[in-house]
Amino acid sequence: MSLLSLEQVTKSYPAQALPAVDHLSLELAKGEILALLGPSGCGKTTTLRLIAGFERPDAGVVEIGGQIMANGRMSVPPEQRGVGVVFQEYTLFPHLTVDENVLFGLRHLSAQARLQRLREMLDMVGLGPFARRYPHELSGGQQQRVALARALAPRPAVLLLDEPFSNLDADLRTQMLHEVYVILRHLETTAVFVTHDHEEAFMVADRVGVLNGGRLEQLTCPEEIYHRPETRFVARFVGQANFLPGRVVRAGIETDIGTFPKPLGLTEGSTVEVMIRPHQLELRPDPTGNGLVISRRFRGADALVVVQLPSGVTLYSYQSSTHRFQDGERVTVGAKPCHSVVFSSAESWQEGVNSDHANRDTIPTQFGGVPSPVVPTPTDQHR
Amino acid sequence: MWPVAAGAIALLVATPILVVVSSLATPSQEIWAHLWRTYLLELVWNTLVLIAGVGIGVLILGTGLAWVVTMYRFPGRRLFEWLLILPMAMPAYVMGFVFLAIFDYAGPVQSMWRWMFGAKTWFPDIASPGGVVLVMTLVLYPYVYLLTRTAFSEQSASTVEAARALGLGELRVFWKVMLPLARPSIAAGLALALMEALADFGTVGIYGYSTFTVAIYRVWFGLFNREAATELASVLLCFTFGLLCLERRMRGRARFSQTEGCVRPIPPRLLVGWRAWVATAICGGVVTAAFLLPVAQLLYWTLSTLGGPASDARYLMFLANTLILAAVTALIAVIAAVVLAYGLRLSRSPIVACCARFAGMGYALPGAVIAVGVLLPLAFVDHSLDDFLRRTFGISSGLLLTGSMAGLVFAYLVRFLAVSSQTLEAGLVKITPSMDMAARSLGTSPGGVLRRIHVPLLRGSLGCAAILVFVDVMKEMPATLLLRPFGYDTLAVRIWQLTSESFWEAAALPALTIVAGGILPVLLLIRRLPPAVMRSRAMQERCDESSLS
């Protein structure tokens, strides 16, 4: 049985035409970590607030541990839901010390149990020596740990984390990400974690749900999300992507750089686009090659090399930085994807299976409306 | 539950304002005809003269001093920066009677003058419109000074440098760049000063200068004509609304013209030689005239009469009366403010927000107007109750609320609730809503969040709010005079009684007490404990923002 379930949950705000969360359904098993991923304004934080009880859904049902927490008519107040929340800005109580902060939610326990839990929590996040400090005397990472300990201390059924790492700088973020992951796994905590950073989501979560305009575009394990995106939006949001035009023939999908395996259900003769991640492209120096290097940018571990094909299509690729491609150099462009992710220009397809969400993303993404690290696609350049 | 309580408080406090406004909508022909024949024109003329005179005075003094202390370095500048705020601690009526005593025909200055230049030499009459304007200018200029100085200090040095690079001299930069940029703040300060001038009762009273507040008092106590008093109050209300509109419009614009983020402030230029001493002399002169001289005179009188026949034996009783009233009101005002602010935070309902904003207007209204607005509904409740009891039980309750402490405290609340609630709200908005959510998700109810999170975090703001209301109640004169229980005299009332009979020396001790109390908020202001204090004194921008949107 699922520990947390959302069924057709909808939430609108008065001033906005479109709902912030639109018929969202998802289920979470005990001990599972779910990441809700999406650009700002996609409804991920609202979803979190609906689970916590800070917002009431207009329609739909929120259940925690088999009990109805909210439907269109009633809503259990947050203090009775047994959820823990870690906020983006930590929001430690500034007038209380570290141990008072952690003890805050433990009033229902006996004095002894309280102290034991406190020690347990502080040991877990490694802040025992800082128990008497006030929040402003701690670094960002330490504050984050206190926030985590405070939220976990009452043993919540679900832990909700709202962009918990976005206030930390890059090095610390990776370290905290790992620590949090270890702690959540150790306690077998069920957690929902909101972020706009796909790498964070991939590193921590068992499953990732990509939200766009209040709707769930795809909900599955990180690998599937990355390698088999169901929609163009997902494809672009979780990493950079080239979309290479191709034509369906008997042998597969014919493109400028070779023929790709054909998923089932494609009509011969139709035109499609194949998604290729930049690092899946291979460039070989070749004076008679089909590609022309038009730009190279050294990035450290690798280099971003942009090549143009005879048809005018430009492709973005990551190449080992040891070879210095020159502007104007001719190369052979090849790709070795293990499977083809194919989108038609009007709809999205994946391995020949028509997706429910197919039509929703085409207009905004085709015109580059995605606020994410997206490589301009060949399609965009054509138009 | 919180929003309902907040709405109830807001409505209760808004009632007196609504009463006076509604009397404006239903004018009585007969009374108006009478007022027109007798003194309406004189009142309007006097009020206009007062507004014009005080307006020009505070503009020159306020902006001029702000400019001198921000732009130049001269001996004593740092000290003057805050000394120049001190006259705010002085109620106009205290300054008024001290000046009257010093500069009147029988006073020391004129006696000296006659001794030096002969009995026939002309000397300006202090008990004149000019005298009233002078006194009010000296106590009210800090409003303009403070807001303008803040505006100047928020202006970026690069703006000034750009103007200098384009070939403008220092003075021209002031006229062409700094003054226009600060104009919204200057206008807001001006509106506040003029609102105080309109509300003043004590000064115009002892100077025999008839304005609306004095007329309301006379019509009320002299003629017992409450309808006429209400009509007069409604005219005064129109003047106040005009100023309120000016203030809000200017404040609204001020938000847009302020630069966000950190700006490099304008570095003051060092003045040397006689120029530096002129600057020092100007600032020193104003501080002396508006604060040091009156305080010294009050001290002298107090010490010279201490224990003598002129001293007031009942001083301690008046002091106790004042402190009790102020403490009770401060406590109630802070509690009401907590409910109001919390209701607003929890509900986000536009109706509650609207009520709260309306309730906050009391601060702009003259005490005399509020007294009229409070008395009518109280009398109505008393009479209804009395009728009901007499009909059903055959007993008479008499006047329970009218002329009681409860009625007086209610009037104070109408006038000063805005002070406490704005101070508190300014503190509350600094607590991010996620703090509430964090506490709620850890199993705390809304009431628990208030008790365990907000109250400890807001201790400073709560204290500030209480002090501000306390001091304002101490100083309040017209509403106290009109509504106090019979024989229940406060320090302010005592000052009125003594000064209207020219017992200056006896009035010195109560006046000194009130000035000492008045210094408290000024000190808070200087320490900038919460910046909210300044704003609540200055009618608060948050309130305006929400009312504009």
Chai-1 contact restraints between the chains, C-beta under 6 A:
chainA,res_idxA,chainB,res_idxB,connection_type,confidence,min_distance_angstrom,max_distance_angstrom,comment,restraint_id
A,A52,B,S441,contact,1.0,0.0,6.0,A-B,restraint_1
A,F54,B,M437,contact,1.0,0.0,6.0,A-B,restraint_2
A,P78,B,R440,contact,1.0,0.0,6.0,A-B,restraint_3
A,P78,B,S441,contact,1.0,0.0,6.0,A-B,restraint_4
A,E79,B,R440,contact,1.0,0.0,6.0,A-B,restraint_5
A,E79,B,G443,contact,1.0,0.0,6.0,A-B,restraint_6
A,E79,B,T444,contact,1.0,0.0,6.0,A-B,restraint_7
A,E79,B,S445,contact,1.0,0.0,6.0,A-B,restraint_8
A,V83,B,S441,contact,1.0,0.0,6.0,A-B,restraint_9
A,V85,B,S441,contact,1.0,0.0,6.0,A-B,restraint_10
A,F87,B,S434,contact,1.0,0.0,6.0,A-B,restraint_11
A,T91,B,S434,contact,1.0,0.0,6.0,A-B,restraint_12
A,T91,B,M435,contact,1.0,0.0,6.0,A-B,restraint_13
A,T91,B,A438,contact,1.0,0.0,6.0,A-B,restraint_14
A,H95,B,P456,contact,1.0,0.0,6.0,A-B,restraint_15
A,H95,B,L457,contact,1.0,0.0,6.0,A-B,restraint_16
A,F104,B,L442,contact,1.0,0.0,6.0,A-B,restraint_17
A,G105,B,L442,contact,1.0,0.0,6.0,A-B,restraint_18
A,G105,B,G443,contact,1.0,0.0,6.0,A-B,restraint_19
